[in-house]
Amino acid sequence: MMVWWTWGRLLKALLFGLALATAGRFFADQSWWLDILADFQVQYVAGAVALLLASLLVRRIKEAALALVLLAVNVAILAPHVGPLFPVAAAPVLVGQAAMKVVSFNLKFDNRNTAAALDFLRRENADVVTVMEVTKEWRHALEQLKDIYPHQFYGPLCRCPGDIPHTDGVLAKRPWREVKAERSPLTGRSFAVWARFASVQPDKAADLVIAGVHLINPLIYPAGYQITEAVRLASILRGLPGPVIVTGDFNMTPFSARFGTLLRETGLRRADGGINASWPTWLTPLGLPLDHILVNAKVGHAAMWVGPRLGSDHRPIIARLDLSR
Protein backbone atom coordinates (compact mmCIF):
# COMPACT_ATOMS: atom_id res chain seq x y z
CA MET A 1 0.00 0.00 0.00
CA MET A 2 1.44 3.37 -1.03
CA VAL A 3 1.80 5.96 1.73
CA TRP A 4 0.77 9.37 0.43
CA TRP A 5 2.03 11.35 3.36
CA THR A 6 5.14 11.43 5.46
CA TRP A 7 6.27 13.68 8.30
CA GLY A 8 8.36 15.59 5.77
CA ARG A 9 5.34 16.22 3.54
CA LEU A 10 3.24 17.25 6.52
CA LEU A 11 5.92 19.72 7.56
CA LYS A 12 6.04 21.20 4.07
CA ALA A 13 2.26 21.47 3.93
CA LEU A 14 2.12 23.30 7.26
CA LEU A 15 4.90 25.66 6.20
CA PHE A 16 3.10 26.35 2.93
CA GLY A 17 -0.11 27.12 4.80
CA LEU A 18 1.69 29.47 7.18
CA ALA A 19 3.42 31.19 4.26
CA LEU A 20 0.07 31.78 2.53
CA ALA A 21 -1.51 33.13 5.73
CA THR A 22 1.48 35.42 6.34
CA ALA A 23 1.38 36.75 2.79
CA GLY A 24 -2.39 37.16 2.89
CA ARG A 25 -2.33 39.53 5.85
CA PHE A 26 -0.55 42.13 3.65
CA PHE A 27 -3.73 42.22 1.54
CA ALA A 28 -6.13 42.23 4.49
CA ASP A 29 -7.77 45.45 3.39
CA GLN A 30 -8.79 43.83 0.09
CA SER A 31 -10.92 41.01 1.49
CA TRP A 32 -12.84 40.44 4.71
CA TRP A 33 -11.65 36.83 5.05
CA LEU A 34 -8.00 37.83 4.65
CA ASP A 35 -8.58 40.40 7.37
CA ILE A 36 -10.04 37.69 9.61
CA LEU A 37 -6.85 35.66 9.05
CA ALA A 38 -4.82 38.72 10.11
CA ASP A 39 -6.42 38.46 13.56
CA PHE A 40 -4.31 35.36 14.29
CA GLN A 41 -0.92 37.10 14.37
CA VAL A 42 0.07 35.71 17.77
CA GLN A 43 -0.74 32.20 16.59
CA TYR A 44 1.39 32.68 13.45
CA VAL A 45 4.40 33.48 15.62
CA ALA A 46 3.74 30.46 17.82
CA GLY A 47 3.25 28.27 14.74
CA ALA A 48 6.49 29.49 13.15
CA VAL A 49 8.40 28.67 16.35
CA ALA A 50 6.88 25.17 16.46
CA LEU A 51 7.66 24.51 12.79
CA LEU A 52 11.22 25.79 13.19
CA LEU A 53 11.82 23.45 16.10
CA ALA A 54 10.21 20.54 14.24
CA SER A 55 12.35 21.19 11.16
CA LEU A 56 15.52 21.26 13.23
CA LEU A 57 14.46 18.10 15.06
CA VAL A 58 14.12 16.12 11.81
CA ARG A 59 17.13 17.94 10.26
CA ARG A 60 15.23 19.56 7.40
CA ILE A 61 17.51 22.51 6.71
CA LYS A 62 15.48 24.09 3.87
CA GLU A 63 12.28 23.83 5.87
CA ALA A 64 14.04 25.27 8.92
CA ALA A 65 15.25 28.21 6.85
CA LEU A 66 11.72 28.93 5.58
CA ALA A 67 10.33 28.64 9.11
CA LEU A 68 12.97 31.10 10.33
CA VAL A 69 12.03 33.60 7.61
CA LEU A 70 8.33 33.27 8.44
CA LEU A 71 9.13 33.69 12.13
CA ALA A 72 11.11 36.87 11.44
CA VAL A 73 8.32 38.37 9.32
CA ASN A 74 5.60 37.58 11.83
CA VAL A 75 7.63 38.79 14.80
CA ALA A 76 8.26 42.08 12.96
CA ILE A 77 4.49 42.49 12.47
CA LEU A 78 3.73 41.62 16.07
CA ALA A 79 6.54 43.60 17.73
CA PRO A 80 4.85 47.05 17.73
CA HIS A 81 1.95 45.60 19.73
CA VAL A 82 4.07 43.95 22.43
CA GLY A 83 4.04 45.70 25.80
CA PRO A 84 5.47 45.05 29.26
CA LEU A 85 5.56 41.50 30.58
CA PHE A 86 3.48 42.53 33.59
CA PRO A 87 1.29 45.43 32.37
CA VAL A 88 -0.55 45.88 35.68
CA ALA A 89 2.77 46.48 37.46
CA ALA A 90 3.93 48.84 34.69
CA ALA A 91 0.74 50.94 34.79
CA PRO A 92 1.29 54.09 36.86
CA VAL A 93 -0.92 54.62 39.87
CA LEU A 94 -2.87 57.81 39.14
CA VAL A 95 -4.35 59.94 41.90
CA GLY A 96 -6.54 63.00 42.08
CA GLN A 97 -9.90 63.93 40.64
CA ALA A 98 -8.60 63.52 37.06
CA ALA A 99 -7.68 59.87 37.63
CA MET A 100 -10.19 57.27 36.46
CA LYS A 101 -10.43 53.49 36.55
CA VAL A 102 -12.60 51.58 34.09
CA VAL A 103 -13.46 47.88 33.79
CA SER A 104 -14.97 46.19 30.74
CA PHE A 105 -16.20 42.59 30.86
CA ASN A 106 -18.05 40.31 28.44
CA LEU A 107 -19.88 38.25 31.04
CA LYS A 108 -20.93 35.48 28.58
CA PHE A 109 -24.69 34.94 28.58
CA ASP A 110 -24.46 31.30 29.76
CA ASN A 111 -21.85 31.96 32.47
CA ARG A 112 -23.32 30.99 35.85
CA ASN A 113 -20.36 32.09 37.97
CA THR A 114 -21.95 35.33 39.12
CA ALA A 115 -20.37 35.28 42.57
CA ALA A 116 -16.81 35.40 41.22
CA ALA A 117 -17.64 38.25 38.83
CA LEU A 118 -19.36 40.33 41.52
CA ASP A 119 -16.47 39.77 43.92
CA PHE A 120 -14.01 40.85 41.21
CA LEU A 121 -15.95 44.04 40.46
CA ARG A 122 -16.11 44.92 44.15
CA ARG A 123 -12.35 44.40 44.52
CA GLU A 124 -11.50 46.50 41.47
CA ASN A 125 -13.84 49.29 42.61
CA ALA A 126 -13.70 51.01 39.21
CA ASP A 127 -15.38 54.33 38.58
CA VAL A 128 -17.28 52.96 35.57
CA VAL A 129 -17.95 49.38 34.46
CA THR A 130 -19.21 48.31 31.05
CA VAL A 131 -20.66 44.82 30.64
CA MET A 132 -21.58 42.77 27.58
CA GLU A 133 -23.91 39.77 27.10
CA VAL A 134 -26.03 40.71 30.12
CA THR A 135 -29.02 38.39 30.53
CA LYS A 136 -31.98 38.99 32.81
CA GLU A 137 -30.25 36.74 35.37
CA TRP A 138 -27.02 38.74 35.14
CA ARG A 139 -28.92 42.02 35.42
CA HIS A 140 -30.53 40.78 38.60
CA ALA A 141 -27.10 39.75 39.95
CA LEU A 142 -25.54 43.12 39.10
CA GLU A 143 -28.24 44.87 41.12
CA GLN A 144 -26.36 43.56 44.17
CA LEU A 145 -23.68 46.15 43.34
CA LYS A 146 -26.05 49.13 43.63
CA ASP A 147 -24.36 50.15 46.87
CA ILE A 148 -21.27 50.89 44.72
CA TYR A 149 -22.93 51.53 41.36
CA PRO A 150 -26.31 53.16 41.98
CA HIS A 151 -26.51 54.23 38.33
CA GLN A 152 -27.09 51.28 35.99
CA PHE A 153 -28.38 51.27 32.43
CA TYR A 154 -28.96 48.40 29.98
CA GLY A 155 -29.85 48.39 26.31
CA PRO A 156 -32.72 46.38 24.79
CA LEU A 157 -32.34 42.61 24.78
CA CYS A 158 -30.95 40.99 21.65
CA ARG A 159 -32.96 37.87 20.83
CA CYS A 160 -30.32 36.44 18.54
CA PRO A 161 -30.92 32.96 17.05
CA GLY A 162 -29.41 30.23 19.23
CA ASP A 163 -28.47 32.62 22.06
CA ILE A 164 -30.04 33.46 25.40
CA PRO A 165 -31.47 37.01 25.12
CA HIS A 166 -28.81 39.45 26.26
CA THR A 167 -27.69 43.07 26.05
CA ASP A 168 -24.94 45.49 27.09
CA GLY A 169 -24.85 47.80 30.08
CA VAL A 170 -23.00 50.54 31.91
CA LEU A 171 -22.59 50.87 35.69
CA ALA A 172 -21.36 54.09 37.28
CA LYS A 173 -20.69 55.54 40.69
CA ARG A 174 -21.83 59.03 39.75
CA PRO A 175 -24.84 60.17 37.72
CA TRP A 176 -24.67 60.83 34.02
CA ARG A 177 -26.18 63.67 32.08
CA GLU A 178 -27.32 61.40 29.26
CA VAL A 179 -27.29 57.68 28.55
CA LYS A 180 -28.34 55.80 25.43
CA ALA A 181 -28.19 52.51 23.53
CA GLU A 182 -27.26 52.36 19.86
CA ARG A 183 -28.87 49.90 17.46
CA SER A 184 -27.49 48.50 14.22
CA PRO A 185 -29.37 49.89 11.20
CA LEU A 186 -29.12 46.43 9.57
CA THR A 187 -30.03 44.01 12.36
CA GLY A 188 -31.69 46.23 14.94
CA ARG A 189 -29.50 44.73 17.69
CA SER A 190 -28.09 47.03 20.35
CA PHE A 191 -24.33 47.05 19.80
CA ALA A 192 -23.31 49.90 22.13
CA VAL A 193 -24.33 51.82 25.21
CA TRP A 194 -22.81 55.17 26.08
CA ALA A 195 -23.06 57.66 28.89
CA ARG A 196 -22.17 61.35 28.99
CA PHE A 197 -20.83 62.64 32.31
CA ALA A 198 -20.02 66.12 33.53
CA SER A 199 -16.29 66.85 33.35
CA VAL A 200 -14.28 65.44 36.24
CA GLN A 201 -12.45 68.78 36.42
CA PRO A 202 -14.39 71.91 37.35
CA ASP A 203 -12.30 74.08 35.00
CA LYS A 204 -13.08 71.90 31.97
CA ALA A 205 -16.39 72.54 30.20
CA ALA A 206 -16.47 69.56 27.83
CA ASP A 207 -18.27 66.44 29.04
CA LEU A 208 -16.75 62.98 29.35
CA VAL A 209 -18.23 60.23 27.15
CA ILE A 210 -17.77 56.55 28.01
CA ALA A 211 -19.09 53.83 25.69
CA GLY A 212 -19.35 50.08 26.00
CA VAL A 213 -19.51 48.27 22.66
CA HIS A 214 -20.05 44.72 21.47
CA LEU A 215 -19.56 44.56 17.72
CA ILE A 216 -21.10 41.62 15.94
CA ASN A 217 -19.04 38.50 15.24
CA PRO A 218 -18.01 38.51 11.53
CA LEU A 219 -17.58 34.72 11.51
CA ILE A 220 -21.20 34.08 12.46
CA TYR A 221 -22.89 36.95 10.63
CA PRO A 222 -22.02 38.68 7.32
CA ALA A 223 -18.87 40.78 7.65
CA GLY A 224 -20.77 43.83 6.41
CA TYR A 225 -22.81 43.82 9.63
CA GLN A 226 -19.73 44.51 11.73
CA ILE A 227 -18.52 47.17 9.29
CA THR A 228 -21.91 48.90 9.49
CA GLU A 229 -21.77 48.93 13.30
CA ALA A 230 -18.20 50.29 13.25
CA VAL A 231 -19.21 53.05 10.84
CA ARG A 232 -22.16 53.95 13.07
CA LEU A 233 -19.89 54.00 16.12
CA ALA A 234 -17.44 56.32 14.34
CA SER A 235 -20.25 58.71 13.39
CA ILE A 236 -21.28 58.98 17.05
CA LEU A 237 -17.80 59.52 18.46
CA ARG A 238 -16.16 61.59 15.75
CA GLY A 239 -15.67 65.19 16.74
CA LEU A 240 -16.84 64.98 20.36
CA PRO A 241 -15.23 67.95 22.13
CA GLY A 242 -14.32 66.25 25.41
CA PRO A 243 -12.50 63.10 26.52
CA VAL A 244 -13.82 59.85 25.05
CA ILE A 245 -13.29 56.32 26.40
CA VAL A 246 -14.57 53.36 24.40
CA THR A 247 -14.49 49.90 25.97
CA GLY A 248 -15.75 46.46 25.15
CA ASP A 249 -15.65 43.37 22.97
CA PHE A 250 -14.85 44.59 19.46
CA ASN A 251 -14.57 41.12 17.88
CA MET A 252 -11.45 42.35 16.07
CA THR A 253 -7.76 42.44 16.96
CA PRO A 254 -5.23 45.29 16.67
CA PHE A 255 -3.59 43.38 13.80
CA SER A 256 -6.59 43.70 11.48
CA ALA A 257 -7.23 46.31 8.79
CA ARG A 258 -10.74 46.94 10.12
CA PHE A 259 -9.31 47.85 13.55
CA GLY A 260 -6.95 50.33 11.92
CA THR A 261 -9.86 51.79 9.97
CA LEU A 262 -11.88 52.20 13.16
CA LEU A 263 -9.02 54.08 14.85
CA ARG A 264 -8.59 56.39 11.87
CA GLU A 265 -12.31 57.12 11.54
CA THR A 266 -12.77 57.84 15.25
CA GLY A 267 -9.44 59.48 16.07
CA LEU A 268 -8.99 57.04 18.94
CA ARG A 269 -5.92 55.13 20.11
CA ARG A 270 -5.59 51.87 21.99
CA ALA A 271 -4.52 52.12 25.63
CA ASP A 272 -0.97 51.06 26.45
CA GLY A 273 -0.25 47.66 27.92
CA GLY A 274 0.63 45.40 25.02
CA ILE A 275 -1.31 42.60 23.36
CA ASN A 276 -3.61 41.71 26.28
CA ALA A 277 -5.13 38.54 24.81
CA SER A 278 -8.62 38.20 26.28
CA TRP A 279 -10.32 35.36 24.34
CA PRO A 280 -10.70 32.44 24.69
CA THR A 281 -9.73 32.28 28.35
CA TRP A 282 -8.29 28.77 28.12
CA LEU A 283 -5.82 29.87 25.43
CA THR A 284 -4.66 33.15 26.96
CA PRO A 285 -2.01 34.57 26.85
CA LEU A 286 -1.80 33.02 23.37
CA GLY A 287 -5.39 33.87 22.51
CA LEU A 288 -6.90 36.79 20.60
CA PRO A 289 -7.00 40.38 21.92
CA LEU A 290 -10.66 41.07 21.11
CA ASP A 291 -11.41 43.34 24.08
CA HIS A 292 -9.97 46.86 24.13
CA ILE A 293 -9.90 50.24 25.84
CA LEU A 294 -9.73 53.06 23.27
CA VAL A 295 -9.32 56.75 24.09
CA ASN A 296 -9.11 60.03 22.21
CA ALA A 297 -6.46 62.76 22.39
CA LYS A 298 -8.25 64.47 25.30
CA VAL A 299 -7.27 61.52 27.52
CA GLY A 300 -3.70 61.59 28.80
CA HIS A 301 -1.94 58.43 29.89
CA ALA A 302 -4.05 55.28 29.45
CA ALA A 303 -2.87 51.82 30.50
CA MET A 304 -4.80 48.54 30.40
CA TRP A 305 -4.36 44.92 31.38
CA VAL A 306 -6.43 41.72 31.48
CA GLY A 307 -8.15 40.49 34.60
CA PRO A 308 -8.62 36.93 35.92
CA ARG A 309 -10.64 34.05 34.51
CA LEU A 310 -14.18 34.36 35.86
CA GLY A 311 -16.22 31.70 34.09
CA SER A 312 -16.70 33.64 30.86
CA ASP A 313 -14.90 32.83 27.61
CA HIS A 314 -13.53 36.39 27.83
CA ARG A 315 -11.23 37.83 30.47
CA PRO A 316 -12.12 41.32 31.73
CA ILE A 317 -10.07 44.39 30.79
CA ILE A 318 -9.04 46.94 33.41
CA ALA A 319 -7.66 50.42 32.65
CA ARG A 320 -6.28 53.41 34.50
CA LEU A 321 -6.71 56.73 32.74
CA ASP A 322 -5.55 60.30 33.20
CA LEU A 323 -8.19 62.93 32.37
CA SER A 324 -6.09 65.96 33.34
CA ARG A 325 -5.53 67.19 29.77
N, C-alpha and C positions, 0 to 999 in steps of 0.2 A: 504493500500500500504506500503510495507516494505521500510524503508529508509536505504540505503546502506552506507551512510556516515554521520558522525557527526563531530562537531568541534574537538572532541577528536581524531577521526581517521585522520582527516586532519592534525592535529598537529603532530601526530606520523608519518604520511607519509612524511611530510616536514622534520622532524628530521632525518628520515631514509635516505632521499635523501641527506641532508647535511652531514650526517655521511659517506655515500658512496663517495661523492665528496672530503671530507677531507682525507679519506683513500687513494683515488685514486691518489692524488697529490704526495704521497710518491713513486709512481711507474710511475711518469711522464716520466722518461727516457726510459720506456719500450714501450710506445705507443703514437703516435702523438695526439690522441684525449684526452688522459689523461693529456698530457702536455697543451693542449688548456684549459682544465678545471682548471689547475693550475693558469692560467692567472687571474682568478676571486677571488683572495685571499682577496681583500678588501671587496668584496660582501659577502664572506663567514663570515667574522667578523660581518658585518652589519646584515646578516641573523641570525647568532647565537644570537646576541643581541635581535633582534625582537622576535625570538622563545623563548628565556628565559623570556622576559617580558610577552609574551602571555601565557606561561605555568604558570607563577606566577599569572597572572590575573584570570585564570580559576582553579587555585589551583591544578595543576597537578605536584606533587612533583617529581615523577620519570622522567617525561619529562623535568622538570626544571633542574634536576641534569644532565641529558644527554646534554641539551643545554649549561649548564655551562662548562661541560668538553669540548664540541666542541668549545666553545668560547675560553677557555684557550689554546687549541691546535692551533687554527687559529691565535690568538693574538701572540703566541710564534713564529709562522712562519713569521708573518708580522712585528714583532717588529724590526728586524735588518734593515728594509727598511725605518722606520719612521725617519723623520728628524725634523727640527725646524718648529714651527707652522707658522712662517712667514719667509720663506727661503730667500726672497729678502732682508729683513732687516738683516738677519744673514750673508749674503754673504759679505765678506770684500771688501771694495773699493780699487782696485789695481791701482797703478799709475806707470808711467815710460814706457819706450819703450818695456819692457817685458810683459806689461799688455795687455790683449786682451779681446774683447767682441764679442760674436757670438750669432746670432739668427737663429733658425730653425723653419720653418712654413710650414705645409701642408695646402696650400691655399684652397683646395677642388675645383675640376674642375668646379662645377656648382655654386660656390659662386660668387655672383654679387657685393658684398660689397667691391669693390676695394678701394674706398676712405678711408675707415677706416683702411684697411691694410697698405696703403701707408703712412697715417698719423702716424700709429704706428711705422713703420720702420724708418721714419724720426725722431721721438722722441727718439727711442732707439739708433740710430746713431751707430750701431755696426760696427766693423771692417770688418766682413764677414757675409753674410746672405746666408743660403741655403733654397731653396724653393722646395716644392713637388707639384705635380698635377698642373703644369703650362700649361694652354691652350694658344692658340694664342692670345686670348683676354687679359689674364693675362700678357703675355710677353709684349704686347703692353703697358699695364698699368705700368709695372715695368720699362719701358724705361723712365718714368717720373722721376725716381730716378737717372738718369745718372749723375746729378750734384754731387751726393754723391758717387754713385757706377758706375764709368765709365767703369769698367771691368765686363762684364756679359757674362755668358756662359750657354747654355742649351743643354741637350741631345736630341736625336731623339725622335719624338713623338711616344707614345704608342697608337696604335689604338686597344684598348682592347674592346671586345664585350660588348655592352651596356653602354660604357663610352664615354664621349667626349674626343677626342685625347688630350693627355697631356704628360708632361715630368717633369724632375727635373732640377734645375738650381743652379748656385752659383753666387753671387754678391760680389764684393770686391772693397775696396777703392784703393788698390795698385795693381800693375800688378803682375801676376804670371809668373813663369818660364815655367810651363807646365799645361795643363788642359785637361781633358779627361772624356768621359762617358763610363761606363761599362755595357755590355749587358749580360743577362742571356744566358748561353749556351743551355738551354732547350726551352725557349720561345722567345728569341731574344729581349725581352723588356729591355730598359735601366733602371737599378735598382739603379744606383749610378753615381754621378759626383764627381770628385775630382780635387783639384788644388794644385800645389806644389809652395810654395813661398820661396824666399830667407829668411834666418834666420832673425828674428827681432833684434837679437843682433850681432853686428859686429864681436865679438870675437868667435862666434859659427859658425862652418862650415856647419853643417847639416841643410838641408832645413826643412821647416814646411809643413806638408801635412794636408789639411782640406778636408773632404769628406762629401757629403750630400747623404743619402741613403733613399730608399723607398722599403723595402722588400715586396714581394708579400703577399697578404692576404691568410693564409692557410685555411680559412673557405670557400673561393670562389674557389680557385684553389687547386690542389693536394698539400699536405703538403711537398712532396719532392721538389717542385719548390722553396719553401722558403729555405729549407735546402741547395739546390744547390747554391742559391744566397749567402747565408751566408758563405758557403765554399769558393766561389769565392772571396768574400769580404776579408775573412781571408788570402787568398793566396796573395792578393794585399798588405795588411797592415803588414803582419807578417815580422818582421825583418827590418823595415824601421829605418834608423839610427837616425833620428831627431824626434822632437815632432809631434804627430799625434792627430788630433781632428776629431771625427766621429760624425755627427749629423743626425737627421732625424726621419722619421716614420718607426720604425722597425717592426711594427705589431707583437710585442711580449712584454711581461712584464718582470720585473726583477725576478718574482716568477717562471718563467718557466725554464725547463731543457735546452731548446734550447738557451735561453739567457745566461745561465751559460756556455754552450758549446762555444758560440761565444766569450765570454770574455776570456775563457781559450785559444782558438785557436788564438786569436789576441793579447793577452797580454794587453788588455785594461781594464779600470775600469770605472764605472759609476760616473759622477760628483756628488758631495755632494748636499744635498738639500732635501732629503726625497723622498716620493712616487711620487709627481708631476703628478697626474692624468691629462691626456690631452685629453682623448676621452671617450665618446662623450661629447661635451661641456655642454649639458643640464644636465648631470649627475655629472659632476665634482663638488666637489672634491672626489666624490665616484665612479668615473669612472675608466678607465683603463690607466695606464701609458705606452702608446705605443711609445711615442716620448722621445728620450734620447740624452744626450751629453756624449760621451765616449772619454776617453783620455788615452794615454800611460804613461809610467813611466817618460818620458822626460818632461811631463807637471807637474808643481807643483800644487799649490792649484787650484781646479776647483769647482765652485759652480753654480748650475742651479736652475731655478724656472719657473713656467708657467706664460704666459702672459694673456691678456684679451681675451674675446670672440669677434671674429671679423667676424662672418658670416660663418666661416668654421665649420665642425664638429670636428675639432681639435683646441686646443689652442696652440699658439706658445710657444717655449721653448727659454729662454734667459740664457746665461752663461757668467760668468767672469772667466778668466783663467790667470794663472801666468806661463809665459814661461821663467823664469829666471834660470831654472835648466841647 
